Amino acid sequence: MAKSSSTEGRVRVLVVEDEESFIDALSIGLDREGFTVTIARDGQEAVQAFAQATFDIVLLDLMLPKMSGLDVCRAIRMTSDVPIIIVSAKGEEVDMVLLLEIGADDYVTKPYRLRELVARIRAVLRRREVHERTEGGDERISRGPIEMDVEGRRCFVDGDEIKLRKKEFALLQLLLENPGRVLTREVIIDRIWGSDYVGDTKTLDVHIKRLRSLVETNPKEPVRITTVRGVGYRFELTKSE
């Protein structure tokens, strides 16, 4: 049965985990970091717990009794866009593209340090908050030295305006709206060029190269728009952002 410790105003985390050695340490650690923790020890219990309560984020193990983590993720995504962080054991085969396609926001590998896990949780929550503000009508997006005036179709780097073509503007906006999140090539092409696009996928690489030439201090060694080999691209945030 799921258990929880509730404190008003705290971030509510559903932890789906069947290894007792992780459960006890994780519950205590997250509680000390200011989170309210609910534990589900198998996939079916997780789906039931999610249906019965409201959570701000889900920490979901892949290997679970009764129902796999992948199936739990799919079930949650049928009714909610709550942030989900997948947990996988070291050495376990993980298809990053599949995880992203079914709606996972991030993943961590066991064994992990609590400090790293908490940082990942807070980063995912920040990204969601930014996305919700943008969806809610915030017409300016600011990431480090980059600022976009969405309605005015203008973009600035360190206060200087840069000229972007229509697709470049849409691509940069998509990246800025999902800071720290890996966007697969398929997702990007679908969002920017449309699901019926049949052209050369290298077009995306050309657009990324041009964006880097405009927003990176050293485009040959990008630190903002980075490549996740074999998967896609990610806009990186610094610790102060």
C-alpha positions in Angstrom: 0.0 0.0 0.0 1.3 3.5 -0.8 2.4 5.6 2.1 3.0 9.3 2.3 4.0 12.1 4.6 2.2 15.3 3.8 3.2 18.9 4.5 1.4 21.8 2.9 3.4 23.7 0.4 6.0 21.0 -0.2 6.7 19.3 -3.6 4.8 16.0 -3.8 6.8 13.1 -5.2 5.5 9.7 -6.1 8.5 7.3 -5.8 7.8 4.0 -7.6 10.5 1.6 -6.3 10.5 -2.0 -5.2 14.0 -2.2 -3.6 13.7 -1.6 0.1 17.4 -0.6 0.4 16.6 2.4 -1.9 13.1 3.1 -0.5 14.2 3.9 3.1 17.2 6.0 2.3 15.4 7.8 -0.5 12.3 8.6 1.6 14.4 10.0 4.4 16.7 12.0 2.1 13.9 13.5 0.0 11.9 14.4 3.2 15.0 16.3 4.5 15.2 18.1 1.2 11.7 19.4 1.6 9.7 16.9 -0.5 6.6 15.0 0.5 7.1 11.4 -0.5 4.6 8.7 -1.5 5.9 5.2 -2.1 4.5 2.6 -4.5 6.3 -0.7 -4.6 5.0 -2.1 -7.9 3.6 -0.8 -11.2 -0.1 -1.4 -10.4 0.2 0.3 -7.1 1.8 3.2 -8.8 -1.1 3.7 -11.2 -3.6 3.4 -8.4 -1.7 5.9 -6.2 -1.5 8.3 -9.1 -5.2 8.1 -9.8 -6.0 8.7 -6.1 -3.8 11.7 -5.4 -2.1 14.7 -7.0 1.7 14.7 -7.5 4.2 17.3 -8.8 6.7 14.8 -10.1 7.1 11.0 -10.5 10.3 9.1 -9.8 9.8 5.8 -11.7 11.9 2.7 -11.6 12.0 0.7 -14.9 12.1 -2.8 -13.4 9.0 -3.3 -11.3 6.7 -6.2 -10.2 3.3 -6.6 -11.8 3.7 -3.8 -14.4 6.8 -2.4 -16.0 8.0 1.2 -15.5 7.5 1.8 -19.3 3.8 0.7 -19.0 3.4 2.9 -15.9 4.8 5.8 -17.8 2.4 5.2 -20.7 -0.5 4.9 -18.3 0.3 8.2 -16.6 0.7 10.0 -19.9 -2.8 9.0 -21.0 -4.2 11.4 -18.4 -1.4 13.7 -17.2 1.7 15.6 -18.3 3.2 15.5 -14.8 7.1 15.4 -15.0 8.5 11.8 -14.9 12.1 10.9 -14.1 13.0 7.3 -15.1 15.4 5.3 -12.9 17.4 2.5 -14.4 19.9 0.1 -12.9 23.6 0.4 -14.0 24.1 -2.0 -16.9 20.4 -2.1 -17.8 19.7 -1.5 -21.5 17.9 1.8 -21.8 16.5 3.1 -25.1 16.7 6.8 -24.5 14.7 7.6 -27.6 11.9 5.3 -26.5 11.9 6.9 -23.0 11.6 10.3 -24.5 8.9 9.2 -27.0 6.7 7.8 -24.3 6.9 11.0 -22.3 9.8 10.7 -19.8 11.4 14.0 -18.9 14.7 12.7 -17.7 16.5 9.6 -16.3 19.0 8.7 -13.7 21.1 5.5 -13.2 21.4 3.5 -10.0 23.4 3.8 -7.8 22.9 7.6 -7.7 23.8 10.3 -5.2 20.9 12.0 -3.4 22.4 15.4 -4.3 22.4 14.6 -8.0 18.9 13.2 -7.9 17.5 16.2 -6.1 19.2 18.5 -8.6 17.6 16.5 -11.5 14.2 16.8 -9.8 14.5 20.5 -9.3 15.8 21.0 -12.8 12.8 19.2 -14.3 10.4 21.2 -12.1 12.0 24.4 -13.3 11.6 23.4 -16.9 8.0 22.6 -16.4 7.4 25.9 -14.6 9.0 27.8 -17.5 7.0 25.8 -20.1 3.7 26.6 -18.2 4.5 30.3 -18.1 5.2 30.3 -21.8 2.0 28.4 -22.6 0.1 30.8 -20.4 1.0 33.7 -22.5 4.4 34.9 -21.4 5.6 36.5 -24.6 9.3 36.7 -23.6 11.7 33.8 -23.0 15.0 34.5 -21.3 17.9 32.0 -21.0 21.2 33.4 -20.0 22.4 35.8 -22.6 19.5 34.9 -25.0 16.2 36.7 -24.9 13.3 36.1 -27.3 10.3 38.3 -27.9 7.9 35.7 -29.2 5.1 37.9 -30.3 7.4 40.5 -31.9 9.5 37.7 -33.6 12.8 39.3 -32.3 15.8 37.7 -30.6 18.7 39.2 -28.7 22.0 37.8 -27.5 23.8 39.9 -24.9 21.5 42.7 -25.8 22.3 42.7 -29.5 19.6 41.7 -31.9 20.2 38.7 -34.2 18.3 38.1 -37.4 16.7 34.7 -37.6 14.8 33.1 -40.4 11.3 31.7 -39.6 12.4 28.1 -39.1 15.5 29.2 -37.1 13.3 31.3 -34.8 10.9 28.4 -34.2 13.7 26.0 -33.6 15.5 28.2 -31.1 12.1 28.9 -29.4 11.5 25.1 -29.0 15.0 24.6 -27.5 14.6 27.5 -25.1 11.1 26.3 -24.0 12.7 22.9 -23.0 16.0 23.8 -21.3 18.0 20.8 -20.1 15.7 18.3 -21.9 16.9 16.2 -24.8 14.8 16.7 -27.9 15.0 13.9 -30.4 15.6 14.6 -34.0 12.2 13.1 -34.8 10.4 15.3 -32.3 12.2 18.5 -33.5 11.4 17.8 -37.2 7.8 17.0 -36.4 7.4 20.2 -34.4 9.2 22.5 -36.8 8.8 21.0 -40.2 5.6 19.0 -39.6 4.8 15.3 -39.4 4.5 15.0 -43.2 8.0 16.3 -43.9 9.9 14.0 -46.2 13.0 16.1 -46.9 16.6 15.5 -45.9 17.0 15.4 -42.1 20.4 17.1 -42.5 18.4 20.3 -42.9 18.0 20.2 -39.1 21.8 20.0 -38.7 22.2 23.0 -41.0 19.8 25.1 -38.9 21.5 24.0 -35.6 24.9 25.0 -37.1 23.6 28.5 -38.0 22.0 28.9 -34.5 25.3 28.0 -32.9 27.1 30.6 -35.0 24.7 33.2 -33.6 24.3 32.2 -29.9 27.6 30.4 -29.0 30.8 32.2 -28.0 32.7 29.4 -29.8 30.4 27.6 -32.3 33.0 24.8 -32.8 32.8 24.0 -29.1 29.1 24.6 -28.2 28.1 24.9 -24.6 24.5 26.1 -25.1 23.1 24.0 -27.9 24.7 20.6 -27.4 24.5 17.3 -29.3 23.3 14.1 -27.7 24.9 11.6 -30.0 22.5 9.3 -31.7 19.5 11.0 -30.2 19.1 14.8 -30.8 19.9 18.2 -29.2 19.6 19.9 -25.9 19.7 23.5 -24.7 22.0 23.6 -21.6 21.3 25.7 -18.5 24.1 26.9 -16.2 23.8 26.5 -12.4 22.9 30.1 -12.0 20.0 30.1 -14.4 
